[in-house]
Amino acid sequence: MSEPSDWELALAWRDKQASAGDALVSRHYREMSRFFCNKVAGGDDPADLVHQTFLGVLESLPQFRGETSFRRYLYAVAHNVLHAYIRKRYKRRRELLDFTELCVDDLAPASPSSIVMARRQAQVFVDALRQLPVHDQVVLELRYFSGLTSRESAQLLDIAEPTLRGQLARGKDRLRAAIAAGLATPPPPTVVSLADLDTWAAEVRAQHGWTPDGSLADDP
């Protein structure tokens, strides 16, 4: 017998079947933990935000018709949770925060990433991601940490694929510059290639046991 789809589990969870909720959370918990782990200011915050995400999913399921993939729905809730977290940290009105400009590192510059790497270059790679605008960081981490294609990332973020490709190229340029600045201590300046980004991302995935996620087409 085949395993139930995400939406079958979600609908069963909505109908008060706790075991279905447990199975759904277990299926996506690691992916959501990865989404939040490099975007927060405190050590316990990722787990709290993952909890809030699944709670938000459960609370909104009665109003949702399942017209998209469950993962896209899950990521939409996760984005809302992340943005609410950042607004709370800033204690400012919603309209004053631009997530295409605001960096996670602005929240708490002295707070280290919850991703700790053995090699300096890989750690600079992780830290540099936090110095990018939140939207760019999300786009790049979907590519490097989740192993998603441009098409898959565009589907999750509900944007056109050509737009996503442009954002990805821009983000890579910004990331390379941030890493070069972080490694150039002392000078001379460091040249960071696209191949370097792939190498360090693979190192992060290997050290933390992150494997590429499944297809977005697993839901009806």
N, C-alpha and C positions, 0 to 999 in steps of 0.2 A: 504494500500500500504506500502511495506517495505521501510525502509530508504535506500538511496543509500550507496554503500560501499565506503570505503576510496578511492579506485582507481577510482571509478566512479566520485567522487567529484574532485579528483586530475586532471583527464583528462578534466573535465568540466572547472576547474580553468585554466588549460593550454590553453583552447580554449576561454579564456577571459570572463568567466562567474564569475564575482566578488562574487556573492552570494554563489557559490560553494566553493570558497576560504574562505569566511567568515565561512561557516559551517565546513570546514575541520580544520581551525585554532581553532575554538571554541571547536571542538571535542578533540583536542590533546594539547591545550594550557596549561592546568593544568599539564599534564604529563611532558611536556617539562620544565615547570617552576620548577617542582620538581627535574628534572634531573640536572638543573644548580644551584639550590639555595644553595647548600652546597659546591660548587666547585669554588667559585669566591672570589675576594678580595674586591669588592666594593658593596655598597648597591643597586645601580641601574644596576649593571652589569647583573644580571639574566634576567631581562626583555629585555635588549639590545641583549643578546645572543639568547633568544627565537625568537626575531624578525629576527635576522640574519639567524637562522635556517630555518624558514619558507620562508624567501626570497631566501635562497640557494635552498630549495626544488623547488620553483617556477621557478627559473632560470635554473635548471637542468632537469626539467620535459620533455622538448622537446627531450632530448637525452636518456631518460629512457624508457624501454619497459614494465615495470611493471611485471618483472619475479620473484619478491619476494613480501613479504607482505609489505604494505605501512609503517607499524610501523618499520620494519627492515630498510627500506630505510630512514625513518625519523631519526632513531637513528644513522645511519651511517653519515648523514649530521650533526647531533648534535655533534657527536664525532669530526668531522673535525673542527667544529666551536669552540669547547672547546679547542682542541689542538692548533688552531691558536691563540686563546686568551692567552693561557699560553705562547706560543712562543713570542708573542708580549710583554707580561709582563716581560719576561726574556731578550728580545732583543738579542737573540742568534740564531745561525743557527739551522735549523731543526735537523741536525744529532747529535747535541750536547745534545739533550733532550731525555731522556729515560723515557717514561710514566709508565714503570714498576718499576721505582725507584723514580721518582720525586713526591713529595707530594704537595697538594694544599697549605698546611700551609707554605711551603717554599716561596710562592709568596709574602705573607704579613703576617708574624707571629703575628703581633699585631692586625690584622683584625679579628673581630669575625664572626662566622657563621651567615648567615641570618636566620637560624632556631633558634628560642629562645624558650627554654623550662622552665616550671615552677619549676621543681625539679632538683636539682643539678646532681643526677645520670644520668638522661636523657640528660642533657646538656653536661656532660662529654662524654657520648656516641656519641652525635652528633659531638662534637669537636674532639674526637679521630678519627673519620672517616676521617677528614681532615689531619690527621697526617700520613695516610697510602699512599702508592703509588697510583697515580691516577687510574690506572687500577684496583687495588684491591678495591678502594673506589667505582668505578662504579659497579663492580660485587656485592659488599655487599649492596649497596643502591638499586639496582634492586631487590634484595632478600628482604630486610627489608622495604623499602619504597614503592615499587611498587607491592610487593606480588607475584613476578614471580617465577615460578619453575625453577629448574636447566635447564630443557629442553627449556623452553621459553627464559631464559636469554641467553643460548647458541645460540639459533636461532637469537636473536637480535644482539648479538655480532659477529655472523658468525664464531663461533669456535665449536669444537667438545664437546659434553656434558661431556665426562670423563675429558677433559681438564678443562672445567668450574668447575666441581665438585672439582678438585684439587685446583684450584685457590680460590674457595669459602672456602675450609677448611683452606688453608694458610692464607687467609684474616681474617677469624674468629680468628685464633690464634694471629695474629698481633693486631687485634682490642682488644681482651681481654687483651693483655699485655699493650696496650696504655691506656685503661680505668683503669686498675689496678694502673698504674703509676699516672694517673690523680686523682684518688680517695684517694690514699695513702698520704694524707696531713693533719695532720702529720702521720707517721707510727703508727701502724704496716701495712705491705703490705696487700692489698685487693685481695681476690680471686674472680675472675669474671667467672661465668659459662655461658654455651651456653644458658641456660634458662634465665639468666639475659639479654642477648642480645635480645632475643625474647620479653621479658617484656618491655624493654626500647624502642625497635622499635615500639611496639604496642602503647606505650604512645605517641611517636612522631606522629604516624599516627592519633591517636584519637584527639590529641590537635590541629592538623593542618587540620583535616577533609580529610585526604588522604585515599582513598579506593582502593582496588586492581583493576588493570586495566583489560581490556577485553582480550579475547583470541587472539593469533596471527593469528588464522585461519579465521579471519573475512573478509579477502580479497581474491578475486579469484586468 
